[in-house]
Amino acid sequence: MSKFIPDHELPGVSPVLEGFEPKTFSMLYFSQAKHKTETIKRLKKLHESYHLWVNELKLNPKLKEPSFVKQGNQVIEKCEIQSKRIYEGIELLENNETVFDAFCFMNQAMHMQRAINAFSKKYGAGIKCNIGEELSKDNNEWRAFQIAFILLNLTGITDYQSEFRSYVDLLYFPTGGGKTEAYLGLMAFLM
């Protein structure tokens, strides 16, 4: 028997990382250059978390199965490359003021976009509000995978000699997870 539309249920995915407080990746906080030291510290913690996760993958018993060794090692190698790219993005922010200023601008643009969206929803529903109030609220933050995606692309978009300049990185996350915002963040970074 065959089915016209094949289906397969994927297990649920959560963008929440353990060990990170709410607002760790706040767009409003990241938009302010005065927070550079703490911003870099938070991003390095994200990188460290990802790096530890990759190292834990290496301990997976499946990697000892002959049918999985080659494929598993390829996946881990790609994860290690992404870890390196994330770290290089953080180093760029730390050492290049122009890149850090662009990062702050990107966060300002994204925070403003999210605040305007929140204002529009309230105003459209007849709820009394004002745009200044929405802009002052610190309730817009990146999900870890979004900010990691932006970081791993920084070298490729800022360095014309980067080996990753010709790469096209695609971001996958279930519908409603925040892919568009991550792409828009990169576009705002380029403005």
N, C-alpha and C positions, 0 to 999 in steps of 0.2 A: 504494500500500500504506500502511496506517496501523498505528500501534502502539497497543496498549491503554494502556501506560504510557510516556509520552514520557520520554526521558532526554537529558541533556546533561552532559558532563563539565566541571567547573569547574577551572581551574588551582589548584594548591595555594597556600595562604595561610600565611604565617608571622607570628606575633605579635612576633617578635624584631626590635628596632631596632638598626641599626648605630650604633656610637659611644656605646653605653650599657653600662656595666659590669654584671655580675650584681649583684643586690641594690640597684640604683639606686632601685627602687621598693619596698623592703622594708617590709612591714607592721609589723614589730617596730620598725624605725628610725623610721618615720613615726608610731608610736604614742607616741613620747616627745617631750614639749613642748620639752625642752632642745635638740632638734635643729631647731628652727624655721628658723633662718637657712639651714642646709644643705638642709632639706626644700624650702624656697621656691626655692633655687638649682636643685635637681634638677628641680622642676616647671617652672621657667622654661626650662630646657634642653629639656625635652620640648616645651613650647610653641614654642620657637624651631625645633626640628626639624620640627614639623608645619607651621609657617609657611613654612619654606624649601621643604618638599615642595609646598605649595600654589603657591608662586611658580614652582616647576619645572613644574607642570602647565600654567601659562600659556604655556610655551615649546613645548608639544606641537604638532607640525606638523598634527595632526588638527584643531586649532582654526582652521586656515586653510581647511579644506574647507567650502564653502557649506552642505552638508547637515548639518554638525556644529556650526557656529558658535553658533547659538542655544542648543542643548542644552548644549554644552561651557561656554559662558559662565554658564549657569544653575548648572551643577555647581560651577564655580569660585566663584561668588558664595555658594553655600551653604557651601562649604568655608571661605571667608573669614569668614562669620558664626560658624561653629563655632570657628574660631581665636580670634575676638574673645571668644566665650563662655568658652573655656578660660582665656584671659588674665584675664578678669574674675573667674573662680573663684579663680585664684591670688592676685589682688589682695585678694579677700575674706579668704583665709587669712592674707595678710600683714598686713592692716590691722584685722581684726576678731577680737579674742581669743576671743569666744564661738564664732565659726565655726571658728577654729583648734582650740579645745578639743574641739569636736564632731568635727572631722577626726581628732584624736588618738584619741578614743573609738572612732570607726568603725574605725580601724586596730587598736586593741586587740581589739575584738570580732571582727574578721575573722581576726586572727592567732590568737586563742584558738580560734575555730571550726576553723581549719585544723590547729592543734596537736592538738585533741581528735580530729579525724578521723584524723590520723596515728597517734595513740596507739591508737585503736580498731582500726585495721587491724593494727597490730603485736600488740596484746593478743589480738585475735581469732584471729591466726595462731599464737598460743602463743609469741611472741617476748617475752623479758623486757624490760620497759620501765616507766617511770613518767611520769605526766602532767607533773610538774615539769620533767623533762628535756626533754620535747617543747616545753613553753612557753618554755624558755630558748634553744632553737635558733632561729637566724635563717635559716629556710629557706622562708619564706612571703613571696611578693612579688606585687605587682600586675603584670599585663601592661600595656604602655603604653596600649593602647586602653581598658583598664578604668579606669585612673586618669584618662585624658583624658575619658572619658564622665562620670565622677563630677565632675570639675572643671567641665565645661560645663553641668552641671545645678545647681551650687551657687547661682548667682544666682536661678534660678527657684524653688528650694525655700526660700531664706532671705529673699527680698525680695517682699513681697506686691504691690508695684507693678511688678515686672519684666514686660516684654513676653513673656518666656518662661515665665511662671507657668502659662499655659494650654496650653503645649506638652506633648506626650507624645513623648519621644524613644525610639525603638526602636533597640536595639543588635543588629547582625547579625554573627555570626561562626560558622563551621562548628561542628557539634556537638562538645562537649568543649573549646571554646575559652575559656570563662570568662564567658559572658553572665550566668549566674545569680549568680556572685560579684559582678559589677559592680552588679547590681540589689540584692543583699543589702547591699552596701557602702552604697548610698544609703539603704536602709531603716535600717541601723545609725546612719547619720549623723543621721537624723531622731529617733532615740530620745531 
